[in-house]
């Protein structure tokens, strides 16, 4: 793998976002999911090249979670 530290950081931010969501802190959860999305999106080449994945599962999850949080805020 070519990018251990950035992927570990993206995963750490993901864990914080999940925690904030579980605590019901929507504002913090949204901010952290946005940060996770940015971090995962920067790793597209890793998911494609190193893992052979057509999709970036981290970015996909972050988008899904953000959509769900934004829909529940309405």
PDB file of N, H, CA, C and O in Angstrom:
ATOM      1  N   UNK A   1       0.849  -1.187   0.000  1.00  0.00           N
ATOM      2  CA  UNK A   1       0.000   0.000   0.000  1.00  0.00           C
ATOM      3  C   UNK A   1       0.880   1.232   0.000  1.00  0.00           C
ATOM      4  O   UNK A   1       1.932   1.253   0.639  1.00  0.00           O
ATOM      5  N   UNK A   2       0.458   2.239  -0.704  1.00  0.00           N
ATOM      6  H   UNK A   2      -0.396   2.221  -1.224  1.00  0.00           H
ATOM      7  CA  UNK A   2       1.276   3.440  -0.855  1.00  0.00           C
ATOM      8  C   UNK A   2       0.916   4.561   0.109  1.00  0.00           C
ATOM      9  O   UNK A   2       1.684   5.515   0.234  1.00  0.00           O
ATOM     10  N   UNK A   3      -0.208   4.486   0.789  1.00  0.00           N
ATOM     11  H   UNK A   3      -0.832   3.711   0.688  1.00  0.00           H
ATOM     12  CA  UNK A   3      -0.717   5.638   1.543  1.00  0.00           C
ATOM     13  C   UNK A   3      -1.290   5.252   2.902  1.00  0.00           C
ATOM     14  O   UNK A   3      -2.454   5.552   3.168  1.00  0.00           O
ATOM     15  N   UNK A   4      -0.532   4.609   3.758  1.00  0.00           N
ATOM     16  H   UNK A   4       0.413   4.366   3.541  1.00  0.00           H
ATOM     17  CA  UNK A   4      -1.076   4.168   5.044  1.00  0.00           C
ATOM     18  C   UNK A   4      -1.588   5.316   5.908  1.00  0.00           C
ATOM     19  O   UNK A   4      -2.726   5.278   6.375  1.00  0.00           O
ATOM     20  N   UNK A   5      -0.766   6.327   6.122  1.00  0.00           N
ATOM     21  H   UNK A   5       0.159   6.358   5.743  1.00  0.00           H
ATOM     22  CA  UNK A   5      -1.141   7.398   7.044  1.00  0.00           C
ATOM     23  C   UNK A   5      -2.403   8.155   6.609  1.00  0.00           C
ATOM     24  O   UNK A   5      -3.286   8.363   7.441  1.00  0.00           O
ATOM     25  N   UNK A   6      -2.526   8.575   5.348  1.00  0.00           N
ATOM     26  H   UNK A   6      -1.808   8.406   4.672  1.00  0.00           H
ATOM     27  CA  UNK A   6      -3.761   9.279   4.960  1.00  0.00           C
ATOM     28  C   UNK A   6      -5.015   8.409   5.106  1.00  0.00           C
ATOM     29  O   UNK A   6      -6.071   8.910   5.494  1.00  0.00           O
ATOM     30  N   UNK A   7      -4.909   7.119   4.800  1.00  0.00           N
ATOM     31  H   UNK A   7      -4.052   6.712   4.485  1.00  0.00           H
ATOM     32  CA  UNK A   7      -6.063   6.239   4.960  1.00  0.00           C
ATOM     33  C   UNK A   7      -6.394   6.054   6.431  1.00  0.00           C
ATOM     34  O   UNK A   7      -7.565   6.035   6.810  1.00  0.00           O
ATOM     35  N   UNK A   8      -5.370   5.919   7.257  1.00  0.00           N
ATOM     36  H   UNK A   8      -4.419   5.934   6.949  1.00  0.00           H
ATOM     37  CA  UNK A   8      -5.609   5.800   8.698  1.00  0.00           C
ATOM     38  C   UNK A   8      -6.272   7.054   9.253  1.00  0.00           C
ATOM     39  O   UNK A   8      -7.153   6.968  10.109  1.00  0.00           O
ATOM     40  N   UNK A   9      -5.846   8.225   8.765  1.00  0.00           N
ATOM     41  H   UNK A   9      -5.130   8.295   8.070  1.00  0.00           H
ATOM     42  CA  UNK A   9      -6.471   9.479   9.212  1.00  0.00           C
ATOM     43  C   UNK A   9      -7.926   9.559   8.757  1.00  0.00           C
ATOM     44  O   UNK A   9      -8.792   9.974   9.526  1.00  0.00           O
ATOM     45  N   UNK A  10      -8.196   9.171   7.534  1.00  0.00           N
ATOM     46  H   UNK A  10      -7.492   8.834   6.909  1.00  0.00           H
ATOM     47  CA  UNK A  10      -9.583   9.167   7.043  1.00  0.00           C
ATOM     48  C   UNK A  10     -10.433   8.235   7.893  1.00  0.00           C
ATOM     49  O   UNK A  10     -11.563   8.567   8.254  1.00  0.00           O
ATOM     50  N   UNK A  11      -9.888   7.075   8.207  1.00  0.00           N
ATOM     51  H   UNK A  11      -8.971   6.805   7.914  1.00  0.00           H
ATOM     52  CA  UNK A  11     -10.628   6.119   9.045  1.00  0.00           C
ATOM     53  C   UNK A  11     -10.835   6.649  10.460  1.00  0.00           C
ATOM     54  O   UNK A  11     -11.878   6.405  11.066  1.00  0.00           O
ATOM     55  N   UNK A  12      -9.852   7.371  10.987  1.00  0.00           N
ATOM     56  H   UNK A  12      -9.005   7.569  10.494  1.00  0.00           H
ATOM     57  CA  UNK A  12      -9.990   7.955  12.328  1.00  0.00           C
ATOM     58  C   UNK A  12     -11.084   9.024  12.340  1.00  0.00           C
ATOM     59  O   UNK A  12     -11.888   9.082  13.270  1.00  0.00           O
ATOM     60  N   UNK A  13     -11.112   9.861  11.315  1.00  0.00           N
ATOM     61  H   UNK A  13     -10.459   9.814  10.559  1.00  0.00           H
ATOM     62  CA  UNK A  13     -12.156  10.888  11.226  1.00  0.00           C
ATOM     63  C   UNK A  13     -13.521  10.226  11.068  1.00  0.00           C
ATOM     64  O   UNK A  13     -14.510  10.704  11.624  1.00  0.00           O
ATOM     65  N   UNK A  14     -13.580   9.135  10.318  1.00  0.00           N
ATOM     66  H   UNK A  14     -12.776   8.747   9.867  1.00  0.00           H
ATOM     67  CA  UNK A  14     -14.818   8.377  10.168  1.00  0.00           C
ATOM     68  C   UNK A  14     -15.321   7.904  11.530  1.00  0.00           C
ATOM     69  O   UNK A  14     -16.509   8.011  11.832  1.00  0.00           O
ATOM     70  N   UNK A  15     -14.406   7.378  12.351  1.00  0.00           N
ATOM     71  H   UNK A  15     -13.440   7.290  12.105  1.00  0.00           H
ATOM     72  CA  UNK A  15     -14.793   6.896  13.684  1.00  0.00           C
ATOM     73  C   UNK A  15     -15.339   8.032  14.542  1.00  0.00           C
ATOM     74  O   UNK A  15     -16.315   7.848  15.269  1.00  0.00           O
ATOM     75  N   UNK A  16     -14.716   9.201  14.462  1.00  0.00           N
ATOM     76  H   UNK A  16     -13.923   9.351  13.872  1.00  0.00           H
ATOM     77  CA  UNK A  16     -15.215  10.357  15.210  1.00  0.00           C
ATOM     78  C   UNK A  16     -16.591  10.784  14.711  1.00  0.00           C
ATOM     79  O   UNK A  16     -17.453  11.163  15.504  1.00  0.00           O
ATOM     80  N   UNK A  17     -16.796  10.722  13.398  1.00  0.00           N
ATOM     81  H   UNK A  17     -16.096  10.414  12.754  1.00  0.00           H
ATOM     82  CA  UNK A  17     -18.102  11.077  12.828  1.00  0.00           C
ATOM     83  C   UNK A  17     -19.185  10.111  13.297  1.00  0.00           C
ATOM     84  O   UNK A  17     -20.292  10.523  13.643  1.00  0.00           O
ATOM     85  N   UNK A  18     -18.854   8.826  13.303  1.00  0.00           N
ATOM     86  H   UNK A  18     -17.955   8.491  13.022  1.00  0.00           H
ATOM     87  CA  UNK A  18     -19.812   7.819  13.796  1.00  0.00           C
ATOM     88  C   UNK A  18     -20.155   8.074  15.259  1.00  0.00           C
ATOM     89  O   UNK A  18     -21.311   7.955  15.666  1.00  0.00           O
ATOM     90  N   UNK A  19     -19.138   8.425  16.045  1.00  0.00           N
ATOM     91  H   UNK A  19     -18.200   8.521  15.715  1.00  0.00           H
ATOM     92  CA  UNK A  19     -19.355   8.706  17.464  1.00  0.00           C
ATOM     93  C   UNK A  19     -20.259   9.914  17.647  1.00  0.00           C
ATOM     94  O   UNK A  19     -21.198   9.874  18.442  1.00  0.00           O
ATOM     95  N   UNK A  20     -19.980  10.993  16.914  1.00  0.00           N
ATOM     96  H   UNK A  20     -19.217  11.025  16.268  1.00  0.00           H
ATOM     97  CA  UNK A  20     -20.802  12.197  17.016  1.00  0.00           C
ATOM     98  C   UNK A  20     -22.241  11.902  16.608  1.00  0.00           C
ATOM     99  O   UNK A  20     -23.190  12.381  17.229  1.00  0.00           O
ATOM    100  N   UNK A  21     -22.382  11.116  15.567  1.00  0.00           N
ATOM    101  H   UNK A  21     -21.612  10.726  15.062  1.00  0.00           H
ATOM    102  CA  UNK A  21     -23.728  10.743  15.107  1.00  0.00           C
ATOM    103  C   UNK A  21     -24.452   9.937  16.177  1.00  0.00           C
ATOM    104  O   UNK A  21     -25.632  10.160  16.444  1.00  0.00           O
ATOM    105  N   UNK A  22     -23.738   9.004  16.781  1.00  0.00           N
ATOM    106  H   UNK A  22     -22.779   8.823  16.564  1.00  0.00           H
ATOM    107  CA  UNK A  22     -24.334   8.173  17.831  1.00  0.00           C
ATOM    108  C   UNK A  22     -24.728   8.965  19.060  1.00  0.00           C
ATOM    109  O   UNK A  22     -25.682   8.609  19.751  1.00  0.00           O
ATOM    110  N   UNK A  23     -23.999  10.039  19.339  1.00  0.00           N
ATOM    111  H   UNK A  23     -23.223  10.329  18.778  1.00  0.00           H
ATOM    112  CA  UNK A  23     -24.324  10.907  20.472  1.00  0.00           C
ATOM    113  C   UNK A  23     -25.427  11.896  20.143  1.00  0.00           C
ATOM    114  O   UNK A  23     -25.918  12.603  21.023  1.00  0.00           O
ATOM    115  N   UNK A  24     -25.819  11.948  18.869  1.00  0.00           N
ATOM    116  H   UNK A  24     -25.420  11.374  18.154  1.00  0.00           H
ATOM    117  CA  UNK A  24     -26.879  12.860  18.456  1.00  0.00           C
ATOM    118  C   UNK A  24     -26.395  14.271  18.178  1.00  0.00           C
ATOM    119  O   UNK A  24     -27.207  15.192  18.091  1.00  0.00           O
ATOM    120  N   UNK A  25     -25.094  14.460  18.038  1.00  0.00           N
ATOM    121  H   UNK A  25     -24.434  13.712  18.109  1.00  0.00           H
ATOM    122  CA  UNK A  25     -24.543  15.777  17.743  1.00  0.00           C
ATOM    123  C   UNK A  25     -24.462  15.944  16.229  1.00  0.00           C
ATOM    124  O   UNK A  25     -23.424  15.698  15.615  1.00  0.00           O
ATOM    125  N   UNK A  26     -25.568  16.364  15.647  1.00  0.00           N
ATOM    126  H   UNK A  26     -26.412  16.564  16.146  1.00  0.00           H
ATOM    127  CA  UNK A  26     -25.685  16.435  14.196  1.00  0.00           C
ATOM    128  C   UNK A  26     -24.695  17.411  13.575  1.00  0.00           C
ATOM    129  O   UNK A  26     -24.102  17.114  12.538  1.00  0.00           O
ATOM    130  N   UNK A  27     -24.514  18.553  14.187  1.00  0.00           N
ATOM    131  H   UNK A  27     -24.996  18.794  15.029  1.00  0.00           H
ATOM    132  CA  UNK A  27     -23.602  19.568  13.631  1.00  0.00           C
ATOM    133  C   UNK A  27     -22.176  19.027  13.558  1.00  0.00           C
ATOM    134  O   UNK A  27     -21.510  19.160  12.531  1.00  0.00           O
ATOM    135  N   UNK A  28     -21.713  18.421  14.639  1.00  0.00           N
ATOM    136  H   UNK A  28     -22.255  18.313  15.473  1.00  0.00           H
ATOM    137  CA  UNK A  28     -20.366  17.859  14.654  1.00  0.00           C
ATOM    138  C   UNK A  28     -20.254  16.690  13.685  1.00  0.00           C
ATOM    139  O   UNK A  28     -19.254  16.548  12.981  1.00  0.00           O
ATOM    140  N   UNK A  29     -21.292  15.851  13.655  1.00  0.00           N
ATOM    141  H   UNK A  29     -22.104  15.966  14.227  1.00  0.00           H
ATOM    142  CA  UNK A  29     -21.277  14.694  12.756  1.00  0.00           C
ATOM    143  C   UNK A  29     -21.176  15.143  11.295  1.00  0.00           C
ATOM    144  O   UNK A  29     -20.398  14.578  10.526  1.00  0.00           O
ATOM    145  N   UNK A  30     -21.950  16.145  10.915  1.00  0.00           N
ATOM    146  H   UNK A  30     -22.581  16.603  11.540  1.00  0.00           H
ATOM    147  CA  UNK A  30     -21.890  16.642   9.530  1.00  0.00           C
ATOM    148  C   UNK A  30     -20.505  17.184   9.197  1.00  0.00           C
ATOM    149  O   UNK A  30     -19.965  16.902   8.127  1.00  0.00           O
ATOM    150  N   UNK A  31     -19.932  17.962  10.110  1.00  0.00           N
ATOM    151  H   UNK A  31     -20.370  18.192  10.979  1.00  0.00           H
ATOM    152  CA  UNK A  31     -18.598  18.524   9.867  1.00  0.00           C
ATOM    153  C   UNK A  31     -17.564  17.409   9.715  1.00  0.00           C
ATOM    154  O   UNK A  31     -16.704  17.469   8.836  1.00  0.00           O
ATOM    155  N   UNK A  32     -17.651  16.402  10.569  1.00  0.00           N
ATOM    156  H   UNK A  32     -18.349  16.353  11.283  1.00  0.00           H
ATOM    157  CA  UNK A  32     -16.687  15.309  10.506  1.00  0.00           C
ATOM    158  C   UNK A  32     -16.899  14.441   9.266  1.00  0.00           C
ATOM    159  O   UNK A  32     -15.928  13.984   8.663  1.00  0.00           O
ATOM    160  N   UNK A  33     -18.146  14.209   8.881  1.00  0.00           N
ATOM    161  H   UNK A  33     -18.935  14.579   9.371  1.00  0.00           H
ATOM    162  CA  UNK A  33     -18.389  13.433   7.651  1.00  0.00           C
ATOM    163  C   UNK A  33     -17.888  14.196   6.428  1.00  0.00           C
ATOM    164  O   UNK A  33     -17.404  13.579   5.479  1.00  0.00           O
ATOM    165  N   UNK A  34     -17.995  15.534   6.431  1.00  0.00           N
ATOM    166  H   UNK A  34     -18.388  16.035   7.202  1.00  0.00           H
ATOM    167  CA  UNK A  34     -17.438  16.320   5.319  1.00  0.00           C
ATOM    168  C   UNK A  34     -15.921  16.170   5.267  1.00  0.00           C
ATOM    169  O   UNK A  34     -15.335  16.008   4.197  1.00  0.00           O
ATOM    170  N   UNK A  35     -15.299  16.228   6.440  1.00  0.00           N
ATOM    171  H   UNK A  35     -15.775  16.360   7.310  1.00  0.00           H
ATOM    172  CA  UNK A  35     -13.844  16.055   6.486  1.00  0.00           C
ATOM    173  C   UNK A  35     -13.458  14.644   6.035  1.00  0.00           C
ATOM    174  O   UNK A  35     -12.502  14.468   5.280  1.00  0.00           O
ATOM    175  N   UNK A  36     -14.202  13.650   6.499  1.00  0.00           N
ATOM    176  H   UNK A  36     -14.978  13.793   7.113  1.00  0.00           H
ATOM    177  CA  UNK A  36     -13.921  12.272   6.082  1.00  0.00           C
ATOM    178  C   UNK A  36     -14.080  12.134   4.572  1.00  0.00           C
ATOM    179  O   UNK A  36     -13.256  11.496   3.917  1.00  0.00           O
ATOM    180  N   UNK A  37     -15.134  12.728   4.019  1.00  0.00           N
ATOM    181  H   UNK A  37     -15.803  13.246   4.552  1.00  0.00           H
ATOM    182  CA  UNK A  37     -15.347  12.675   2.570  1.00  0.00           C
ATOM    183  C   UNK A  37     -14.158  13.273   1.827  1.00  0.00           C
ATOM    184  O   UNK A  37     -13.671  12.689   0.859  1.00  0.00           O
ATOM    185  N   UNK A  38     -13.697  14.422   2.271  1.00  0.00           N
ATOM    186  H   UNK A  38     -14.093  14.897   3.057  1.00  0.00           H
ATOM    187  CA  UNK A  38     -12.538  15.052   1.627  1.00  0.00           C
ATOM    188  C   UNK A  38     -11.310  14.147   1.703  1.00  0.00           C
ATOM    189  O   UNK A  38     -10.581  13.994   0.724  1.00  0.00           O
ATOM    190  N   UNK A  39     -11.092  13.556   2.859  1.00  0.00           N
ATOM    191  H   UNK A  39     -11.685  13.680   3.655  1.00  0.00           H
ATOM    192  CA  UNK A  39      -9.924  12.693   3.041  1.00  0.00           C
ATOM    193  C   UNK A  39     -10.033  11.425   2.193  1.00  0.00           C
ATOM    194  O   UNK A  39      -9.065  11.017   1.551  1.00  0.00           O
ATOM    195  N   UNK A  40     -11.205  10.809   2.192  1.00  0.00           N
ATOM    196  H   UNK A  40     -11.991  11.140   2.713  1.00  0.00           H
ATOM    197  CA  UNK A  40     -11.380   9.610   1.373  1.00  0.00           C
ATOM    198  C   UNK A  40     -11.288   9.928  -0.117  1.00  0.00           C
ATOM    199  O   UNK A  40     -10.678   9.175  -0.876  1.00  0.00           O
ATOM    200  N   UNK A  41     -11.886  11.031  -0.534  1.00  0.00           N
ATOM    201  H   UNK A  41     -12.382  11.643   0.083  1.00  0.00           H
ATOM    202  CA  UNK A  41     -11.872  11.396  -1.952  1.00  0.00           C
ATOM    203  C   UNK A  41     -10.437  11.589  -2.451  1.00  0.00           C
ATOM    204  O   UNK A  41     -10.131  11.295  -3.607  1.00  0.00           O
ATOM    205  N   UNK A  42      -9.573  12.078  -1.585  1.00  0.00           N
ATOM    206  H   UNK A  42      -9.821  12.317  -0.646  1.00  0.00           H
ATOM    207  CA  UNK A  42      -8.169  12.262  -1.964  1.00  0.00           C
ATOM    208  C   UNK A  42      -7.452  10.927  -2.153  1.00  0.00           C
ATOM    209  O   UNK A  42      -6.330  10.890  -2.658  1.00  0.00           O
ATOM    210  N   UNK A  43      -8.090   9.843  -1.755  1.00  0.00           N
ATOM    211  H   UNK A  43      -9.002   9.873  -1.346  1.00  0.00           H
ATOM    212  CA  UNK A  43      -7.483   8.511  -1.840  1.00  0.00           C
ATOM    213  C   UNK A  43      -8.068   7.653  -2.957  1.00  0.00           C
ATOM    214  O   UNK A  43      -7.892   6.435  -2.951  1.00  0.00           O
ATOM    215  N   UNK A  44      -8.755   8.263  -3.909  1.00  0.00           N
ATOM    216  H   UNK A  44      -8.898   9.253  -3.914  1.00  0.00           H
ATOM    217  CA  UNK A  44      -9.337   7.505  -5.020  1.00  0.00           C
ATOM    218  C   UNK A  44      -8.316   6.584  -5.686  1.00  0.00           C
ATOM    219  O   UNK A  44      -8.615   5.423  -5.965  1.00  0.00           O
ATOM    220  N   UNK A  45      -7.121   7.093  -5.939  1.00  0.00           N
ATOM    221  H   UNK A  45      -6.877   8.036  -5.712  1.00  0.00           H
ATOM    222  CA  UNK A  45      -6.089   6.296  -6.615  1.00  0.00           C
ATOM    223  C   UNK A  45      -5.703   5.066  -5.794  1.00  0.00           C
ATOM    224  O   UNK A  45      -5.406   4.012  -6.357  1.00  0.00           O
ATOM    225  N   UNK A  46      -5.706   5.197  -4.479  1.00  0.00           N
ATOM    226  H   UNK A  46      -5.947   6.053  -4.022  1.00  0.00           H
ATOM    227  CA  UNK A  46      -5.374   4.061  -3.611  1.00  0.00           C
ATOM    228  C   UNK A  46      -6.447   2.986  -3.728  1.00  0.00           C
ATOM    229  O   UNK A  46      -6.135   1.803  -3.866  1.00  0.00           O
ATOM    230  N   UNK A  47      -7.703   3.393  -3.672  1.00  0.00           N
ATOM    231  H   UNK A  47      -7.957   4.354  -3.559  1.00  0.00           H
ATOM    232  CA  UNK A  47      -8.790   2.414  -3.760  1.00  0.00           C
ATOM    233  C   UNK A  47      -8.808   1.739  -5.129  1.00  0.00           C
ATOM    234  O   UNK A  47      -9.076   0.542  -5.234  1.00  0.00           O
ATOM    235  N   UNK A  48      -8.525   2.505  -6.166  1.00  0.00           N
ATOM    236  H   UNK A  48      -8.307   3.477  -6.081  1.00  0.00           H
ATOM    237  CA  UNK A  48      -8.527   1.938  -7.519  1.00  0.00           C
ATOM    238  C   UNK A  48      -7.283   1.103  -7.778  1.00  0.00           C
ATOM    239  O   UNK A  48      -7.375  -0.044  -8.214  1.00  0.00           O
ATOM    240  N   UNK A  49      -6.128   1.681  -7.509  1.00  0.00           N
ATOM    241  H   UNK A  49      -6.054   2.613  -7.155  1.00  0.00           H
ATOM    242  CA  UNK A  49      -4.869   1.016  -7.843  1.00  0.00           C
ATOM    243  C   UNK A  49      -4.475  -0.088  -6.880  1.00  0.00           C
ATOM    244  O   UNK A  49      -4.223  -1.217  -7.301  1.00  0.00           O
ATOM    245  N   UNK A  50      -4.419   0.224  -5.591  1.00  0.00           N
ATOM    246  H   UNK A  50      -4.623   1.142  -5.249  1.00  0.00           H
ATOM    247  CA  UNK A  50      -3.940  -0.743  -4.607  1.00  0.00           C
ATOM    248  C   UNK A  50      -4.966  -1.818  -4.275  1.00  0.00           C
ATOM    249  O   UNK A  50      -4.609  -2.978  -4.069  1.00  0.00           O
ATOM    250  N   UNK A  51      -6.236  -1.438  -4.222  1.00  0.00           N
ATOM    251  H   UNK A  51      -6.526  -0.496  -4.389  1.00  0.00           H
ATOM    252  CA  UNK A  51      -7.275  -2.391  -3.834  1.00  0.00           C
ATOM    253  C   UNK A  51      -8.078  -2.917  -5.021  1.00  0.00           C
ATOM    254  O   UNK A  51      -8.835  -3.879  -4.882  1.00  0.00           O
ATOM    255  N   UNK A  52      -7.917  -2.294  -6.181  1.00  0.00           N
ATOM    256  H   UNK A  52      -7.303  -1.513  -6.294  1.00  0.00           H
ATOM    257  CA  UNK A  52      -8.632  -2.743  -7.368  1.00  0.00           C
ATOM    258  C   UNK A  52     -10.131  -2.511  -7.319  1.00  0.00           C
ATOM    259  O   UNK A  52     -10.896  -3.234  -7.958  1.00  0.00           O
ATOM    260  N   UNK A  53     -10.554  -1.511  -6.566  1.00  0.00           N
ATOM    261  H   UNK A  53      -9.933  -0.924  -6.047  1.00  0.00           H
ATOM    262  CA  UNK A  53     -11.986  -1.230  -6.428  1.00  0.00           C
ATOM    263  C   UNK A  53     -12.422  -0.175  -7.444  1.00  0.00           C
ATOM    264  O   UNK A  53     -11.727   0.817  -7.662  1.00  0.00           O
ATOM    265  N   UNK A  54     -13.552  -0.398  -8.044  1.00  0.00           N
ATOM    266  H   UNK A  54     -14.117  -1.204  -7.867  1.00  0.00           H
ATOM    267  CA  UNK A  54     -14.098   0.579  -8.996  1.00  0.00           C
ATOM    268  C   UNK A  54     -14.633   1.803  -8.270  1.00  0.00           C
ATOM    269  O   UNK A  54     -14.564   2.918  -8.787  1.00  0.00           O
ATOM    270  N   UNK A  55     -15.164   1.596  -7.079  1.00  0.00           N
ATOM    271  H   UNK A  55     -15.221   0.691  -6.658  1.00  0.00           H
ATOM    272  CA  UNK A  55     -15.716   2.680  -6.265  1.00  0.00           C
ATOM    273  C   UNK A  55     -14.826   2.914  -5.057  1.00  0.00           C
ATOM    274  O   UNK A  55     -14.053   2.042  -4.659  1.00  0.00           O
ATOM    275  N   UNK A  56     -14.944   4.082  -4.489  1.00  0.00           N
ATOM    276  H   UNK A  56     -15.572   4.790  -4.812  1.00  0.00           H
ATOM    277  CA  UNK A  56     -14.244   4.426  -3.260  1.00  0.00           C
ATOM    278  C   UNK A  56     -15.250   4.243  -2.127  1.00  0.00           C
ATOM    279  O   UNK A  56     -16.116   5.099  -1.946  1.00  0.00           O
ATOM    280  N   UNK A  57     -15.166   3.157  -1.359  1.00  0.00           N
ATOM    281  H   UNK A  57     -14.463   2.462  -1.506  1.00  0.00           H
ATOM    282  CA  UNK A  57     -16.189   2.888  -0.350  1.00  0.00           C
ATOM    283  C   UNK A  57     -16.244   3.916   0.772  1.00  0.00           C
ATOM    284  O   UNK A  57     -17.315   4.163   1.326  1.00  0.00           O
ATOM    285  N   UNK A  58     -15.120   4.513   1.113  1.00  0.00           N
ATOM    286  H   UNK A  58     -14.250   4.312   0.662  1.00  0.00           H
ATOM    287  CA  UNK A  58     -15.118   5.538   2.158  1.00  0.00           C
ATOM    288  C   UNK A  58     -15.879   6.773   1.726  1.00  0.00           C
ATOM    289  O   UNK A  58     -16.693   7.305   2.481  1.00  0.00           O
ATOM    290  N   UNK A  59     -15.616   7.231   0.512  1.00  0.00           N
ATOM    291  H   UNK A  59     -14.955   6.799  -0.102  1.00  0.00           H
ATOM    292  CA  UNK A  59     -16.323   8.404  -0.006  1.00  0.00           C
ATOM    293  C   UNK A  59     -17.808   8.102  -0.175  1.00  0.00           C
ATOM    294  O   UNK A  59     -18.656   8.950   0.104  1.00  0.00           O
ATOM    295  N   UNK A  60     -18.115   6.907  -0.627  1.00  0.00           N
ATOM    296  H   UNK A  60     -17.426   6.218  -0.853  1.00  0.00           H
ATOM    297  CA  UNK A  60     -19.518   6.519  -0.815  1.00  0.00           C
ATOM    298  C   UNK A  60     -20.265   6.535   0.520  1.00  0.00           C
ATOM    299  O   UNK A  60     -21.377   7.057   0.603  1.00  0.00           O
ATOM    300  N   UNK A  61     -19.659   5.967   1.556  1.00  0.00           N
ATOM    301  H   UNK A  61     -18.756   5.543   1.488  1.00  0.00           H
ATOM    302  CA  UNK A  61     -20.308   5.965   2.871  1.00  0.00           C
ATOM    303  C   UNK A  61     -20.484   7.385   3.394  1.00  0.00           C
ATOM    304  O   UNK A  61     -21.547   7.729   3.911  1.00  0.00           O
ATOM    305  N   UNK A  62     -19.445   8.211   3.262  1.00  0.00           N
ATOM    306  H   UNK A  62     -18.582   7.931   2.842  1.00  0.00           H
ATOM    307  CA  UNK A  62     -19.530   9.580   3.765  1.00  0.00           C
ATOM    308  C   UNK A  62     -20.660  10.348   3.071  1.00  0.00           C
ATOM    309  O   UNK A  62     -21.410  11.076   3.722  1.00  0.00           O
ATOM    310  N   UNK A  63     -20.780  10.184   1.751  1.00  0.00           N
ATOM    311  H   UNK A  63     -20.171   9.593   1.222  1.00  0.00           H
ATOM    312  CA  UNK A  63     -21.878  10.850   1.026  1.00  0.00           C
ATOM    313  C   UNK A  63     -23.242  10.363   1.516  1.00  0.00           C
ATOM    314  O   UNK A  63     -24.162  11.159   1.705  1.00  0.00           O
ATOM    315  N   UNK A  64     -23.363   9.069   1.718  1.00  0.00           N
ATOM    316  H   UNK A  64     -22.616   8.422   1.565  1.00  0.00           H
ATOM    317  CA  UNK A  64     -24.628   8.492   2.194  1.00  0.00           C
ATOM    318  C   UNK A  64     -24.988   9.029   3.571  1.00  0.00           C
ATOM    319  O   UNK A  64     -26.131   9.417   3.815  1.00  0.00           O
ATOM    320  N   UNK A  65     -24.009   9.050   4.471  1.00  0.00           N
ATOM    321  H   UNK A  65     -23.080   8.734   4.273  1.00  0.00           H
ATOM    322  CA  UNK A  65     -24.260   9.525   5.828  1.00  0.00           C
ATOM    323  C   UNK A  65     -24.615  11.013   5.838  1.00  0.00           C
ATOM    324  O   UNK A  65     -25.515  11.435   6.564  1.00  0.00           O
ATOM    325  N   UNK A  66     -23.905  11.802   5.033  1.00  0.00           N
ATOM    326  H   UNK A  66     -23.173  11.459   4.444  1.00  0.00           H
ATOM    327  CA  UNK A  66     -24.210  13.224   4.947  1.00  0.00           C
ATOM    328  C   UNK A  66     -25.623  13.458   4.426  1.00  0.00           C
ATOM    329  O   UNK A  66     -26.353  14.292   4.961  1.00  0.00           O
ATOM    330  N   UNK A  67     -26.006  12.735   3.398  1.00  0.00           N
ATOM    331  H   UNK A  67     -25.413  12.057   2.963  1.00  0.00           H
ATOM    332  CA  UNK A  67     -27.356  12.864   2.847  1.00  0.00           C
ATOM    333  C   UNK A  67     -28.407  12.540   3.896  1.00  0.00           C
ATOM    334  O   UNK A  67     -29.410  13.241   4.029  1.00  0.00           O
ATOM    335  N   UNK A  68     -28.161  11.470   4.637  1.00  0.00           N
ATOM    336  H   UNK A  68     -27.346  10.901   4.529  1.00  0.00           H
ATOM    337  CA  UNK A  68     -29.116  11.058   5.666  1.00  0.00           C
ATOM    338  C   UNK A  68     -29.221  12.106   6.787  1.00  0.00           C
ATOM    339  O   UNK A  68     -30.314  12.419   7.258  1.00  0.00           O
ATOM    340  N   UNK A  69     -28.067  12.640   7.204  1.00  0.00           N
ATOM    341  H   UNK A  69     -27.178  12.386   6.822  1.00  0.00           H
ATOM    342  CA  UNK A  69     -28.077  13.665   8.243  1.00  0.00           C
ATOM    343  C   UNK A  69     -28.790  14.923   7.768  1.00  0.00           C
ATOM    344  O   UNK A  69     -29.578  15.512   8.509  1.00  0.00           O
ATOM    345  N   UNK A  70     -28.517  15.332   6.538  1.00  0.00           N
ATOM    346  H   UNK A  70     -27.877  14.854   5.937  1.00  0.00           H
ATOM    347  CA  UNK A  70     -29.142  16.539   6.004  1.00  0.00           C
ATOM    348  C   UNK A  70     -30.648  16.368   5.834  1.00  0.00           C
ATOM    349  O   UNK A  70     -31.410  17.311   6.047  1.00  0.00           O
ATOM    350  N   UNK A  71     -31.078  15.162   5.450  1.00  0.00           N
ATOM    351  H   UNK A  71     -30.459  14.396   5.277  1.00  0.00           H
ATOM    352  CA  UNK A  71     -32.510  14.891   5.295  1.00  0.00           C
ATOM    353  C   UNK A  71     -33.222  14.909   6.642  1.00  0.00           C
ATOM    354  O   UNK A  71     -34.373  15.337   6.729  1.00  0.00           O
ATOM    355  N   UNK A  72     -32.546  14.448   7.692  1.00  0.00           N
ATOM    356  H   UNK A  72     -31.611  14.100   7.621  1.00  0.00           H
ATOM    357  CA  UNK A  72     -33.177  14.402   8.999  1.00  0.00           C
ATOM    358  C   UNK A  72     -33.226  15.788   9.656  1.00  0.00           C
ATOM    359  O   UNK A  72     -33.972  15.996  10.613  1.00  0.00           O
ATOM    360  N   UNK A  73     -32.436  16.725   9.144  1.00  0.00           N
ATOM    361  H   UNK A  73     -31.830  16.555   8.366  1.00  0.00           H
ATOM    362  CA  UNK A  73     -32.421  18.076   9.704  1.00  0.00           C
ATOM    363  C   UNK A  73     -33.592  18.912   9.193  1.00  0.00           C
ATOM    364  O   UNK A  73     -33.907  19.956   9.766  1.00  0.00           O
ATOM    365  N   UNK A  74     -34.228  18.465   8.134  1.00  0.00           N
ATOM    366  H   UNK A  74     -33.973  17.618   7.669  1.00  0.00           H
ATOM    367  CA  UNK A  74     -35.327  19.238   7.520  1.00  0.00           C
ATOM    368  C   UNK A  74     -36.591  19.102   8.307  1.00  0.00           C
ATOM    369  O   UNK A  74     -37.613  19.681   7.939  1.00  0.00           O
TER     370      UNK A  74
END
